[in-house]
Every structure is written in structure tokens, then in C-alpha cells.
Amino acid sequence: MLVIDDEPTLGRSIVRALRHHDVTLLADGESGLAKLKEGELPDVVLCDLMMPVCSGMDLYAELARVRPEALERIVFMTGGSYTAESDRFLAQHAVMVITKPFEPGSLEALVATFA
């Protein structure tokens, strides 16, 4: 499983909540994109929607171009604040989205749907 979030505290909380899984935590979209472009794909990618430089939307667009099979594994996380760009993106793409904060149990249940 791969978690991509630019908020270190939240990223570590997610890793703790999913401690029964093999989880890699990355702190930015650029490293997440690099990891997803090469090698074996994780079962699930939990990715923050809004990050500086390379947002979750940017990551999704690049993966659609170079590794479309990864797209069905992405679940976007958001704090609930949306921009016009993110509203358009979510309207145009059938993606899974969970709103922060979320309960560890609900996160575990979501991850279980990918098994």
C-alpha cells in the first residue's frame, strides 16, 4: 500500500492505523509519481488531492498517460476544501474520495475492499 500526503502528522497517523499492512509513506506527489511509474503497483494508493507542486490531480493525469492500470487503485483524500480545479476534476473522473479526518476503522474497511 502507498500513502502520499504532504502533511507528515496525518501520514504517520494513516500508517499507524494501517499497521497490519505493508505501507510505504511518501511526503509529496513527485515521489509518489516516481514510485508508481516503476515496478510493481501497490494494491491501494491513498493520495492527498491537494498538494503543492504535484497535486493528486497532477499525479492522476500523468498516470493516465503512462500507467493507466494504476488509476483504479487510487483513493483520494481531502480535507474537504475544494477549489474550482478540484471540483472540475472530481466531476470529470469517477474516482474514490474520502474526507479527512476519517476513523481508523473506516479506513481499514476501505482498504479491505481492494483485497
C-alpha positions in Angstrom: 0.0 0.0 0.0 1.2 3.5 -0.8 0.2 6.7 1.1 1.1 10.0 -0.4 0.4 13.0 1.8 2.3 16.3 2.4 1.1 16.5 6.0 3.6 14.5 8.0 1.4 14.0 11.1 -1.5 12.8 9.1 0.7 10.5 7.0 2.1 8.9 10.1 -1.4 8.5 11.6 -2.5 6.7 8.5 0.5 4.3 8.7 -0.3 3.6 12.4 -4.0 3.0 11.6 -3.0 0.5 8.8 -0.2 -1.1 10.9 -1.3 -4.6 9.9 -0.5 -3.8 6.2 2.8 -3.2 4.4 2.6 0.6 4.0 5.0 3.0 2.3 4.6 6.7 3.2 5.8 9.4 0.8 5.5 13.1 1.5 4.9 14.6 -1.9 3.3 13.9 -5.3 6.6 13.9 -7.1 8.0 11.0 -5.2 4.6 9.2 -5.4 4.6 9.6 -9.1 8.1 8.3 -9.5 7.3 5.3 -7.3 4.2 4.5 -9.3 5.8 4.8 -12.7 8.2 2.0 -12.0 8.0 -1.5 -10.7 5.1 -3.4 -9.1 2.0 -1.4 -8.3 0.7 -1.3 -4.7 -2.8 -2.8 -4.1 -4.0 0.6 -2.9 -2.8 4.2 -3.2 -4.1 6.7 -0.7 -3.3 10.1 -2.2 -3.9 13.6 -0.9 -5.9 15.5 -3.5 -4.4 18.9 -2.8 -0.6 19.1 -2.5 1.9 21.7 -3.7 3.9 21.3 -6.9 2.4 17.9 -7.9 -1.2 17.5 -6.7 -3.1 14.3 -6.6 -4.8 15.6 -9.8 -1.4 16.0 -11.5 -0.4 12.6 -10.4 -3.6 11.1 -11.8 -3.2 12.9 -15.1 0.4 11.7 -15.6 -0.5 8.1 -14.6 -3.4 8.2 -17.1 -0.8 8.9 -19.7 2.0 6.5 -18.7 0.4 3.8 -16.4 -3.4 3.8 -16.7 -3.7 0.5 -14.9 -2.7 2.3 -11.7 -5.7 4.6 -11.8 -8.2 2.1 -10.4 -6.1 1.7 -7.3 -6.2 5.3 -6.2 -8.3 6.7 -3.4 -8.1 10.4 -3.0 -8.0 12.0 0.5 -9.2 15.6 1.1 -9.7 17.9 4.0 -13.0 19.0 2.4 -11.7 22.3 1.0 -12.2 22.2 -2.8 -11.0 24.6 -5.5 -12.7 25.2 -8.9 -10.0 22.9 -10.4 -10.6 20.1 -7.9 -14.4 20.4 -8.4 -13.9 20.0 -12.1 -11.5 17.1 -11.7 -13.9 15.2 -9.4 -16.9 15.9 -11.7 -14.9 14.6 -14.7 -13.4 11.4 -13.1 -15.1 8.6 -11.4 -12.6 8.4 -8.5 -12.9 7.3 -4.9 -12.7 10.1 -2.4 -12.5 10.0 1.4 -12.8 13.1 3.6 -10.3 13.8 6.4 -10.5 13.3 9.2 -11.6 9.7 9.0 -11.9 6.9 11.5 -9.3 4.2 11.5 -12.0 1.6 11.3 -13.5 3.1 8.1 -10.0 3.4 6.6 -9.4 -0.3 7.3 -12.8 -1.2 5.8 -12.0 0.9 2.7 -8.6 -0.8 2.2 -10.2 -4.2 2.7 -12.3 -3.6 -0.5 -9.1 -3.7 -2.5 -8.0 -7.1 -1.2 
